[in-house]
């Protein structure tokens, strides 16, 4: 149905000509009525009725009722107006065909809301295909729509309300909406990413009657961005890992240099004492001096032997050849033997060595020699850092585990160094450690032996001057895979 529109300027001029002609044609009223009839027929033709039919009727009528010059001029003017209107209609049809073709072939999704509630939305072929819909299907997902579409729209994994969509927002806010990004989960489960732009459509009175939206499929771009971001993260991680490995390599080189210097010193010191003691033996016959020299030789020979054994154990650990020979043993006996062995060392250092070991047997499956090595290392380490202090050895059974703890009230351990205390060649920085003898192998060997038994070891300390505590837990039944 055509909508009556206000007459254009040309039509108004026609009406003016008709009125003027009628005013001057009092002598020929029949011709004036004919002109009016013709003008009205012409107006209806221009304003949307069947132009050719009305044109013919108006012209025939005018010719029959009038033969004046004014009528001929009016007919010529009407014919020109009709020709112009026809040309305009043909141009509009051409443009409409172009727009329809453009919407059909353009690789951009286009949706048009036919009503302000977005209950009916039509989409071009490209958009309908992406959504898994037919071109003639309603693509509205509004629950108020008749037979709404089944695809879902989400953002960050959460389904979003229809009010947040470009078409709905453009209508609600009566303005253009741009760059609305969201994910569409189609009927077949495929996830696509779109960026949408919407704009409202107004009628002659500027009332919103619908909206149009354009959607660009940026799925591949988003995936490429995600791959690029993942690649950048991987490269950053590799760079950080390379930096970490480089720093560890530098630390290892420094530790190696320090280790070589320390080992050289540790080997040379007892050797120098042994050589000096041998010189005493050669130069004197005094029994007291001979006994003293013999003690020096024995003590430093044992010291050197322990150092060499630690180095050999380090080599066995590195090659995976350090083994434990687990058998039924009495842990209490192993602990008491260790205390007796180190009692003289503690006494010479002014250290009080105390113990709390159950008087009953602690039967377990373990390597007695290796456990003796563990306890010897822990107690001798505690004596070293608690001169004139106290070292305490405790043992108990907790469930299916034997728990051994060695505590001292010596110089303590820096909390920042605690995670590294069982690493090979690692010694805490500062003068407190520099003055102590050792090459940083004892605690590393302790950890490895304990782990071979299926146990665990850890250290505790509240900081400088507050002592340290080392706790070893061992399964009574021995390691699962010795």
Buried (B, 14 or more C-beta within 10 A) or exposed (E): EEEEEEBEEBBEEBBEBBBEBBEEBEEBEEBBBBBBBBBBBBBBBBBEEEBEEBBEBBBEBBBEBBEBEBBEEBBEBBEEBBEEBEEEEEEEEEEEEEEEEEBEEBEBBBBBBBBBBBBBBBBBBBBBEBBBBEBEBBBBBBEEBEEBBEBBBEEEEEEBEBEBBBBBBBBBEBEEBEEBEBBBBBEEEEEBBBBBBBBBBEEEEEEBBBBBBBBBBBBEEBEEEEEEEEEEEEEEEEEEEEEEEEEEEEEEEEBEEBBEEBBEEBBEBBBEBBEEBEEBBEEEEEEEBBEBBEEBBEBBBEBBEBBEEBBEBBEBBEEEEBEBEBEEBBBBBBBBBBBEBBEEBBEEBEBEBEBEBEEEEBEBBBBBEBBBBBBBBBBBBBBBBBEEBBBBBBBEBEEEBBBBBBBBBBBBBBEEBBEEBBBBBBBBEEEBBEEBEBBBBBBBBBBBBBEBBBBBBBBBBEBBEEBBBBBBBBBBEBBEEB
